[in-house]
Amino acid sequence: MSVAKPQGTMLGHPKGLFLLFTTELWERFSYYAMRAILVLYLVDKVQTEGGHGLGWTSADAISLYGTFTGLVYLTPLIGGWLADTYLGQRRAIMIGGALMAAGQFILGTPHAWVQGMETQVFYLGLGVLILGNGLFKPNISTMVGDLYEEGDHRRDGAFTIFYMGINVGAFLSGIIVGSVVSAYDGNFQMGFLCAGIGMVFSLIIQFAFAQRLLGDIGKHPAAKLEKEKAAANGQENVKKEPLTKVERDRIKVIMVMGLFTIIFWAGFEQAGGLMNLFTNDFTDRMIGGWEVPTTWFQSLNAMFIVIFAPVIASIWIRLGKNEPNSPVKFALGLVLLGVGFLFMIGAVLEMGGNPDAKSSMWWLVGAYFFHTMGELCLSPIGLSMVTKLAPLRIASLMMGAWFLFVAAANKIGGIVGSFIGHGGPKEEQLANAMSIFAGIAITSAISGIILYFMADKLVSWMHGAEGPHHTEEEALEEEIAVTAEHEGIQR
């Protein structure tokens, strides 16, 4: 919310949009760069054994990864409340960004400087990063909407541009951080420093141009402005009404879809954990005499989103009245996730049980492709469904419940991935990986089938809230937003 609008446009949009685009691009670059190397850093040998990591087992590393990503989805609930009630979005972004940069630099502290305290310093850096993320993440995209008056037709296009920045940052992160770590002979500290520098870029851009390009947008706490608006309209003491049958039915849809959301994201989030380790340890990444850095595969998801989001959006529009409803799309997303894990099963089978063999990297490319196709079917439904179905007076509560589903999914994903084991022979780890991939493939496929047969009932509980796209631009905006939807960024 704002009390004054800035002046000036670029390419038909307020210049502030491109400031927010660039700020978010570098922040997402920072986050995804750190995410790409986190598990690899934890399992790498300790420095005394010729490595640059902490020497954790794969199980402990993946479990920690699940806890970290789970907290990443919970702390924005607190950060959003602080911004709305006390800080204002702009101040929350600056404080959160500074904490995130500090967290990255703490993680990047050379082991030689903190000898004997590497683990304690790691936990400190991770904690500071999580707190900063909670303040930064939920606030920046809200300001995108505040750049436009209600009913402004440019708003949907603005979010498409903004979401593109998120995906560009996510794509560049794995490529750049992997190249930096490789250039410094596997030194993950340099990767964390690279992520910290990206966050500093984001802060500098926001500090230098925010007042000029955003005016008063985001300076004042939203709750204060809402209270003033309600008082001016004589609505400060609105009586709370009980939920109607229609509202209760719609809440049931959110709860049911939330349970299937846990299944999808618990599988999908193996990308940064188990699949990341499988890429590093069991995949032939050689092209001629050059080895593709492990982290580069983390960029495939964002690349596929940018390439195929317009294709999927176009397909939904061309289907017209035959476009699947939201629960059916959700079910299709679960089945496609399962298909992706069939490729991981293929990778294990190619190795023939020999842990010294290597599987083709094309199995991974296929897995990430189908996971992204599943995400493009399922993720746009996420938060947009909550905003359509949740009764206005408890919309924040329902959004918080959705965050809890996603946080639970990430923690459960970490627990599932940790079944690879605490060390042991590589044959055992490979067999465990096979079991995990197969288990996720079967669970997601069966869940998709169950949801498909529940679709008509769920649509009836929506009581008309389910509606078709009106334009291809609206469909594209939803598809390109999937990374943002996954992260729980609110509009």
N, C-alpha and C positions, 0 to 999 in steps of 0.2 A: 504494500500500500504506500501511497505517497501523498504529499500535500502540494507538490509542484512537479510539473513535467519538464524534462530537458528539451532543448531545441536542437534541430539539425537531423538530417536523414542521410543514409547511404544505401544505394540500391533499393530505394523505396522503403527502407526500415529505419527506425531510430538508430543513431550511431551507438547508443548504449548497448544495443543488441550485440554488436560485434566486440564491444569491450567484454561483455559477459561471456560470449563465445570463446574469446581468447583466454580469459581467466579460467574458465572451466576446462578448456583443452589442456592447459598446463597442469592443473590440479589433477585431472584424470590421468595424465601422463605420469605424474609423480606416484599416484596410488597404484596404478597397474604395473609400473616398473618395479616397485617394491614387492607387489603380489607375485610377480613372475619369478622372482629369485628367492622368496622367503623359504620355501621348503628345501630348495637346492642348497641354500646356505646352512640350514639346520643339519642336513645329513652329510655335508661335506666333512672331510677329516679335519681334526683340530690342527692348529698351526704346527705343533711339535711333530706331527706325523706328515708334514708336507702339504697340508690343506689350508683352507681359509675359513672353515666353518666351525660349528660347535660339536660335531661328532654325534648327533642324536641318531636314534634308530628311525627307520621310515615310519613306523607306527606312531612314535611320539611326535614326529614332525608333522604328520598329516593331522593328528588329533589337535595339536596346537594351531594348525592352520584353520581347522574348523571352528575352534574357539574364537580365534581372531576375527574371521569373517562374520561369525555370528554377532560378536560385539559391534562390529562395523555397522550392522543393521539395527542395533538397539540404541546406541548412543545418539543417533539423530532425533529420537523422540525427546530426549532431554535438551539437546541443542536447539531444536525447533521451539520448545517451550521457553527457553531462556531468551531466544531472539524475539519471540512474540511478546514476552512479558516485560523484559528488562533492557535488553541490549540493542534491539533493532538488527535487521539483517546485515547491514554493512559492517557494523562493529563485530558481530558474531563471525562473519567471514574473515575479517582481518585477524582476530584473535585465534580462530580455528586454523587459519592458514599458517600463522606463525608457529603454533604448536605442532602442526604437521611437519613443517620444515625442520623444526627442532628435533622431532622424533626421528626423521630420516637421518639427520646428521649424527644423532646419538647412535643409531644403528650402524652408521658408517665409521664410527670411532675405531681406529686401528687397534687390533688386539694387543699390540706391543705397548700401547699406552695404558691399558687396563688389565694387565696380566694378572690372571687369577680371579678376575671379576667379570669375565666376558659374558657369562649368563645373566648376571644381575644387570649389567648395562643393557643387554638385549631386551630384558623385560621392561626396563625403564623406558627405552626408546619406543617399544611397542605400545606401552600404556599411554605415553604422551601422544603418539600418533592416533590412537583410538579416540582420545578426548578431543583432539583437534578435528578429526573427521566428523565427530558428532556435532560440532558447531558449524562446520563449513557445509557439509553435504546438503542439509534440508533447506538451506536459505537462498542459494544463488538462483536456482531456477524459478523460485517464486517471483523474483524481481523481473524475470523476462515477461511474465504476464502483466506486471504493473507498468510496463512501458506503453501499454495499449489501453485505450478506452474500451469499455464494455461494448461488444458488438463489432469491434474493428475486425474486418475480414483478413487483415494481415497477420493476426495472432497465430493461427495454425501454422502458417509458413514460417513464422519466427521460431516456433518450437522445433520445426524440422531442421532449420539452420543450426539452432542451439544443440540439438541432439547429435547433429553431424560432428560438431566440435568434440563431443564426448567420445564418439567412435574414432575420430581421427587421433585424439590423444591416446586412446586405448591401443590403437594399431601401432603408433610410433613407439610406444613404451617398450614393448617386448623386443622390437628390432634394435632400438638404440641401447637399452640397458644390456642386452645380450652381447652387442658389439663391444661395449665398454668393458664388460667383465672379461671377454675373450682377449681384448687388447692388453689388459693388465693381468694376464696369465691366471684367470680364474679368481681374481680378488673380488669377492662379493661386496666388500666395504666400498669399493669404487662404484659399484652399482647403486648402493644406498645413497652415496654422495650425489650421484647423477640424479636420482629421484628427488633429493633435497633441493638441488639446483633448479629443477623443474618447478617445484613448489615456490621457490623464491621468485622465479619469473612471474608466476601467477600473482603473488603479492605485490610485486613492483608495478605490474600493469594496473591492478586494482587501485593501488595507492595513488598512482600518477594521474589517472584519467577518470576515476569514479565521480568526483564532484562535478567535473566539467560535462561529462556525458550522461550521467544519471540524475543530476539535480538532487532533489530530496528523496528520491526513491530508495527505500530500505534504511533510511536514517532513523526513523522513529518506530518504536515497538508497535506491531500490528494490533495487539490487544488494546493498547491505549487508544489508538485511532478508532477501533471498532466501538469501544465504550463511548467515545465522544460522539460518534455517528449515531449510536443507539439512543444516547441522551437527547441529541438534537431531534430525533424522530419520535421521542417519547416511548421508546421500546425497552427501557432499561429493566423493567420488571415483567418480562413476558412469562406467563404461566406455562409450566412444563406439562405437556399432555402425555398420556400413556401411549405406548406404541400400538398402532392399528394392526389388523391381521395382515394387510398388504406389507407393512413395514417388517413385521415378524417373518414373513415368508422370504422377503428379500435378504434379511439378515441370515436366514438359513442357507441361502445360496452362497453368501460370502463365506460362511463357515465350511460348507461342503467343499467349495472350490479351494479354500485355504488348505484343506487336508491333502488334496491332490497336488497343490503347489509345493508342499513339503517334499513329496515324492520326486517331482521333477527337478527341483533345485538341488536336492541331496545328490542326485545323479549328475546333474550338470556341473556342480562345483568340484567334481573330481578333476576337472581341467587343471586347476591350480595345485592340486595335491597329488593323488595317485597317478593320473595321466602324465603329469609333469615329471614325476620320478621315472615312470615307464619310458618316457621319451629320452630321458637322460641316461638310463642304464641299459635299456633293452632295444633301442631303435638305431638302425643304421642311418646316420644323418650325413653320410659322406656324399658329396657331389664332386666327382673327380678327386682332386687332392685336398678339397676344402670341406670342413665339417660345419654344418648348419648349427648355430647356437641353439641350445634347448629352448630358450625363452622366445625364439622367433615363432614357435608354434602357438604361443599364447596370443599372438596377433592375428591368427587366422579367423577367430570369431568376429572381431570387429571388422576385418576386411570383408568377410562374407555378408555381414549385415549391410554394409554400405553398397555392395554390389547387388545383393538379391532382395533387399527391402523394396525397391521400386517394382521388381518383378512380382513379388507376392502381393503387393498392394494392387497392382494391375490385374492380377488373377481374380482377387476378391471382387473388384469392380465389374469385370467382364462376366462373372458368374451371375451378377444381378440378383434376381429373386432366388436363385439357387445357391447363393452364398451360404456356407454353413453358419449355424448359430455359434455363440461363444463357447458353450460347453463342448460342442463337437470339435471346434478348433483346438480347444484345450486338450481333448482326447487325442487328436491327431498329433499334437506336440509331444505328448507322452510316448506315443508309438514311435515317432521319429527319433526320440531320445534312445529308445530301445534299439532301433536300427543302427544308430551310431555306435552303440556298445557291441553290436555284432561285428563291426569292423575291428574293435579292440580284441574280441575273441579270435578273429582271423589272424591278427598280429601274433597272438600267443601260439596259435596252432602252427603258424609258419615256422616258428622256432623249434617245433617238434620236441619240446621238453628239454632242449639243450640251453642252459642259461648262458653259455658262451656264444651262442648264435645271436644274430641281430635280425629284427623284423624290418620290413620296408617302411619307410616314412609315409608312404602313400596310404597305409592303413590309418594313420593318425589324421591325415588330411581328410579322408573319407569320414572318420568319426566326428571331427570338428564340423565338417560340412552339415551332416545330418543333425548334429546337436543344435547348430545355428538355425537350420530349417525348423526344428522343433520350437526353438525360442521365438522365432518369427511368428509361429502359429499361436503360441501360448502367452508370451509375455505381454503383448499389447493389451490383453484382456485384463491383466493384473490390477494395477491401481485405478485404471479408468473404470473398471467394473465396480470397485469400492465407491468411487465418487458418484456413480450412477445409482447404485442400489442403497447405500447407507442413508438412513434418515438424517436430514440436515443437522438436527440438534445433537446427534451422537456421531457425526462424521469423523471427528478427530479420534474418538474411541475406536471406531471401526478401522481407521487407518493404522492406529497403534496395534490393533489385533493382527492386521496384515503384516506389519513389521515383525511381529512375534512369529508368525508362520515362516517368514523368510529367514529370520534368525535361527529358528529351530531347524530349518532345512540345512543350513550351513553347518551347524553343530553336528547334526545327524550324519551329514555327508563326511565330516571329519572322522566320526566314529566308524562309519562303514569303511572308509579308505584305510583306517588304521589296522584293519584286519589283515593287511599284508604281512604283519608280524614285526616282532622286535628283533631284527637281525636274522641270524640263522643262515643256512645255505641258500644260495641264489635259486636252486631248484624249488625250494619250499616257497620263497617269495613269488616266484613265477606261477606256481600252482595256486597260491592264494590270490594273486592278481586275476587269474583265470576265473576263479570262483566268484570274486567280487564283480567282475565285468558281466559274467553270466547271470548272477543274481539281480543286478540292476536292470539288465536287459529284460529279464522275465517279469520282474516287478513292475517296471514302467509299461510294458506291453499289456499285461493283465489289467493294470490300473486304467489305461487308456480305453480298453474294451468295456470295463465296468462303467466308466464315465460316459461312454458313448450311449449305453443303454439307459443311463439316468438323464440324458440331455433334455428330453421332452418335459420331464417333470420339473427340472430346474428352470427351464424357460417359462413354464407356467407359473412358478413361484416368483419370477421376475415381474409379473403383472405389467407387461408392456414396456419395461425399461430397456429391453433388448431391441435395438433398432439398427437398420442398415446404414452403411456409409452413404453420404450424399454426393461426395465428389471424390475423384482419385487423389486430390491433394490431401483430403482428410485421411484417406486410407494410408497414404504414404507417410503422413506425419505419425500415425500410430505405429507403423512397422519400423520406421527409422528410430523410434523412441525406445526400442526394446532394452538397450543397455541401461538407459535412464530408469526405465520401469523396474528392471532387476535390482538396481541400486536403491530403489525406494525414493527417488527424487520426486518431490511433489510440485505440482503446478499451481 
